[in-house]
Amino acid sequence: MQPGVLYAALAYLAWGLFPLYFKQLSAIPALEVVMHRTVWCMVLLLAVLAMRRQWAWLGAVWRTPKVMGAFALSAVLLGVNWLVYVWAVQNGHVLDASLGYFILPLVNVGLGFVFLHERPRPGQWIAVAVAAAGVLWLALLSGHVPWVALVLAVTFGFYGLLRKVGALGALEGLTLETLVLAPIAGGLLLWWGLQGQGALVQGSASDIGWLLLAGPFTAVPLLLFAAGARRVSMATMGILQYISPSLQLLIGVWLYGEPFEAARAIGFCLIWAALGVYSLEGWWFSRRAAADTKGGQRGG
């Protein structure tokens, strides 16, 4: 397996299990949870950089407005994505969140086509079309604009695009994003504490412990994702991304009892069929390319 594919797959596996973590924090408002994610993620990343003595890049970045602007935008997209996702999990919308990440591969393929001039093969377009039909079916069943799903898909799609073309590596880029968000996050946590509010003042030892784990739980998957995004195409990232919403779907239905009617199952089956088509097409194409290479070597 290519390293980029492995990194991305591990990131999506971790994100697929995230509902289990955020359900432990249901008593804490989503905004406060996101502020803790930001602060403790930044603390962890700065500690890693300190151990590696890896600071030279920071001064150069501060003097490059274009890079700062791009990562400020990616930080905002990441913050909005976090907030909507945590709110959805805490309020019994795990299936809506999973729908957002089922839509995300379509967004990734579209962004790769428009901005990176990637040209999916015909078989890949067929897979995308089948998945789009499944997503459209699920959206029509809901009877309203699926805003949770759309916000999650669009924000993380553009975040992935910015990270793919970003000037910094995985560790440096995520550190810069948390540094951009940290003044807001730290300021709000301090304000709530001075007012006698917030988990750090009123929460139990268990709540505080879970919040402190937000650092590694947030940083590790994002680092894996950023490392993978720089090594594989947007289309491939889009298909690997199905790992996360599939796990979220299973958790939402089996563990948390969210309704999953037979009609909704049709849409998800279409999406899983698309994944199968895409995977088989990729396997066939790689085998044909390998055979052509081997034949060319013999001819030479």
VOTIVEX-438834 format. One record per residue (C-alpha): residue number from 1; z, x, y; residue in three letters. Coordinates in steps of 0.25 Angstrom, whole numbers. Layout:
N
 seq     Z     X     Y type
 NUM     Z     X     Y  ALA
...
//
This chain:
300
 seq     Z     X     Y type
   1     0     0     0  MET
   2    -3     5    14  GLN
   3     9     9    22  PRO
   4     5    -1    33  GLY
   5     4   -13    23  VAL
   6    17    -9    17  LEU
   7    24    -8    31  TYR
   8    19   -22    35  ALA
   9    22   -28    22  ALA
  10    37   -24    23  LEU
  11    38   -29    37  ALA
  12    33   -42    33  TYR
  13    42   -43    21  LEU
  14    54   -40    30  ALA
  15    49   -51    40  TRP
  16    47   -61    29  GLY
  17    62   -60    26  LEU
  18    67   -61    41  PHE
  19    71   -76    40  PRO
  20    82   -71    30  LEU
  21    87   -62    41  TYR
  22    86   -71    53  PHE
  23    92   -83    46  LYS
  24   105   -75    46  GLN
  25   105   -75    61  LEU
  26   102   -90    63  SER
  27   115   -92    71  ALA
  28   110   -82    82  ILE
  29    99   -87    92  PRO
  30    85   -81    89  ALA
  31    84   -74   103  LEU
  32    97   -67   100  GLU
  33    93   -62    86  VAL
  34    80   -57    92  VAL
  35    88   -49   103  MET
  36    96   -43    92  HIS
  37    84   -39    84  ARG
  38    78   -32    96  THR
  39    91   -24    99  VAL
  40    94   -20    85  TRP
  41    80   -17    82  CYS
  42    79    -8    94  MET
  43    92    -1    91  VAL
  44    87     2    77  LEU
  45    74     7    82  LEU
  46    80    16    92  LEU
  47    89    22    81  ALA
  48    77    25    73  VAL
  49    70    32    84  LEU
  50    83    40    88  ALA
  51    84    45    73  MET
  52    69    49    73  ARG
  53    70    54    88  ARG
  54    58    47    91  GLN
  55    58    44   106  TRP
  56    46    51   112  ALA
  57    37    39   111  TRP
  58    46    31   120  LEU
  59    44    38   132  GLY
  60    29    38   131  ALA
  61    29    23   129  VAL
  62    38    20   141  TRP
  63    27    27   149  ARG
  64    16    19   143  THR
  65    15     5   149  PRO
  66     4     0   140  LYS
  67    12     3   127  VAL
  68    25    -2   133  MET
  69    18   -15   137  GLY
  70    12   -17   123  ALA
  71    25   -15   116  PHE
  72    32   -24   126  ALA
  73    23   -35   122  LEU
  74    25   -32   107  SER
  75    40   -33   110  ALA
  76    39   -46   116  VAL
  77    30   -52   105  LEU
  78    40   -46    95  LEU
  79    52   -53   102  GLY
  80    45   -66   103  VAL
  81    42   -65    88  ASN
  82    56   -62    84  TRP
  83    62   -73    92  LEU
  84    53   -84    87  VAL
  85    54   -79    73  TYR
  86    70   -78    73  VAL
  87    70   -92    79  TRP
  88    61   -98    69  ALA
  89    69   -92    57  VAL
  90    83   -97    63  GLN
  91    78  -111    66  ASN
  92    71  -114    52  GLY
  93    57  -110    55  HIS
  94    55   -99    45  VAL
  95    42  -106    40  LEU
  96    37  -107    55  ASP
  97    39   -92    56  ALA
  98    32   -89    43  SER
  99    20   -97    48  LEU
 100    20   -88    60  GLY
 101    19   -76    51  TYR
 102     8   -83    43  PHE
 103     0   -85    55  ILE
 104     2   -70    60  LEU
 105    -8   -64    50  PRO
 106   -19   -73    57  LEU
 107   -14   -68    70  VAL
 108   -14   -53    65  ASN
 109   -29   -55    60  VAL
 110   -33   -61    73  GLY
 111   -26   -51    82  LEU
 112   -32   -39    73  GLY
 113   -46   -46    75  PHE
 114   -45   -48    90  VAL
 115   -38   -36    95  PHE
 116   -40   -25    84  LEU
 117   -54   -29    80  HIS
 118   -50   -29    65  GLU
 119   -60   -37    57  ARG
 120   -54   -44    44  PRO
 121   -63   -45    32  ARG
 122   -69   -58    28  PRO
 123   -59   -60    17  GLY
 124   -48   -57    27  GLN
 125   -53   -68    37  TRP
 126   -53   -78    25  ILE
 127   -38   -75    23  ALA
 128   -35   -77    37  VAL
 129   -43   -90    37  ALA
 130   -35   -95    25  VAL
 131   -22   -91    32  ALA
 132   -26   -98    45  ALA
 133   -29  -111    38  ALA
 134   -15  -110    32  GLY
 135    -8  -107    45  VAL
 136   -16  -118    52  LEU
 137   -12  -128    41  TRP
 138     3  -124    43  LEU
 139     2  -126    58  ALA
 140    -4  -140    56  LEU
 141     7  -144    47  LEU
 142    17  -141    57  SER
 143    12  -151    67  GLY
 144    15  -142    79  HIS
 145    11  -128    85  VAL
 146    19  -118    76  PRO
 147    24  -110    87  TRP
 148    34  -102    79  VAL
 149    23   -97    70  ALA
 150    13   -95    81  LEU
 151    23   -87    90  VAL
 152    27   -78    78  LEU
 153    12   -76    74  ALA
 154     7   -73    88  VAL
 155    18   -64    93  THR
 156    19   -55    80  PHE
 157     4   -55    79  GLY
 158     2   -48    93  PHE
 159    15   -40    90  TYR
 160     8   -34    78  GLY
 161    -5   -32    85  LEU
 162     3   -24    96  LEU
 163    10   -16    86  ARG
 164    -3   -12    79  LYS
 165    -9    -7    91  VAL
 166     4    -1    98  GLY
 167     5    13   102  ALA
 168    19    15    95  LEU
 169    23    16    81  GLY
 170    31     6    73  ALA
 171    45    12    77  LEU
 172    42    15    91  GLU
 173    35     2    94  GLY
 174    46    -7    89  LEU
 175    56     1    96  THR
 176    49    -1   109  LEU
 177    48   -16   107  GLU
 178    63   -17   105  THR
 179    65    -8   117  LEU
 180    57   -18   125  VAL
 181    65   -30   120  LEU
 182    78   -23   120  ALA
 183    82   -25   134  PRO
 184    80   -40   133  ILE
 185    87   -41   119  ALA
 186    99   -32   123  GLY
 187   101   -39   136  GLY
 188   102   -53   130  LEU
 189   111   -48   119  LEU
 190   120   -42   130  LEU
 191   120   -54   138  TRP
 192   123   -63   126  TRP
 193   135   -54   123  GLY
 194   140   -54   137  LEU
 195   140   -69   136  GLN
 196   148   -69   124  GLY
 197   136   -74   116  GLN
 198   127   -69   105  GLY
 199   129   -64    91  ALA
 200   135   -51    95  LEU
 201   147   -58   101  VAL
 202   147   -71    94  GLN
 203   141   -68    80  GLY
 204   147   -65    67  SER
 205   147   -51    61  ALA
 206   136   -56    51  SER
 207   127   -61    63  ASP
 208   129   -47    70  ILE
 209   125   -40    57  GLY
 210   113   -48    55  TRP
 211   109   -45    70  LEU
 212   111   -30    68  LEU
 213   101   -30    56  LEU
 214    90   -36    66  ALA
 215    87   -21    69  GLY
 216    82   -16    56  PRO
 217    77   -30    51  PHE
 218    68   -30    64  THR
 219    64   -16    65  ALA
 220    60   -12    51  VAL
 221    50   -23    49  PRO
 222    44   -21    63  LEU
 223    43    -6    60  LEU
 224    36    -9    47  LEU
 225    27   -19    53  PHE
 226    23   -10    65  ALA
 227    20     1    55  ALA
 228    11    -8    47  GLY
 229     4   -14    58  ALA
 230    -1    -1    63  ARG
 231    -7     2    49  ARG
 232   -14   -10    44  VAL
 233   -24   -20    50  SER
 234   -19   -33    57  MET
 235   -25   -41    46  ALA
 236   -18   -34    35  THR
 237    -5   -36    43  MET
 238    -8   -50    44  GLY
 239    -9   -52    29  ILE
 240     4   -44    26  LEU
 241    11   -53    36  GLN
 242    11   -64    26  TYR
 243    22   -58    19  ILE
 244    32   -61    30  SER
 245    29   -76    32  PRO
 246    28   -79    17  SER
 247    42   -74    15  LEU
 248    47   -82    27  GLN
 249    41   -94    21  LEU
 250    48   -92     8  LEU
 251    61   -90    15  ILE
 252    59  -102    24  GLY
 253    56  -111    13  VAL
 254    65  -106     1  TRP
 255    77  -101     9  LEU
 256    78  -109    21  TYR
 257    72  -122    16  GLY
 258    61  -124    27  GLU
 259    51  -135    24  PRO
 260    38  -131    17  PHE
 261    30  -143    14  GLU
 262    18  -142     4  ALA
 263     8  -144    16  ALA
 264    14  -131    22  ARG
 265    13  -124     9  ALA
 266    -3  -126    10  ILE
 267    -3  -118    22  GLY
 268     5  -106    17  PHE
 269    -3  -106     4  CYS
 270   -16  -104    13  LEU
 271    -9   -93    20  ILE
 272    -5   -86     7  TRP
 273   -19   -88     1  ALA
 274   -24   -81    13  ALA
 275   -15   -69    10  LEU
 276   -21   -69    -4  GLY
 277   -35   -69     1  VAL
 278   -32   -58    11  TYR
 279   -25   -49     1  SER
 280   -36   -50   -10  LEU
 281   -47   -47     0  GLU
 282   -39   -35     5  GLY
 283   -37   -30    -9  TRP
 284   -52   -33   -13  TRP
 285   -57   -26     0  PHE
 286   -48   -13    -3  SER
 287   -52   -12   -17  ARG
 288   -67   -13   -12  ARG
 289   -65    -3    -2  ALA
 290   -58     7   -12  ALA
 291   -70     5   -21  ALA
 292   -80     8   -10  ASP
 293   -72    20    -6  THR
 294   -72    25   -21  LYS
 295   -86    22   -23  GLY
 296   -90    30   -10  GLY
 297   -82    42   -15  GLN
 298   -89    42   -28  ARG
 299  -103    41   -21  GLY
 300   -99    52   -12  GLY
//
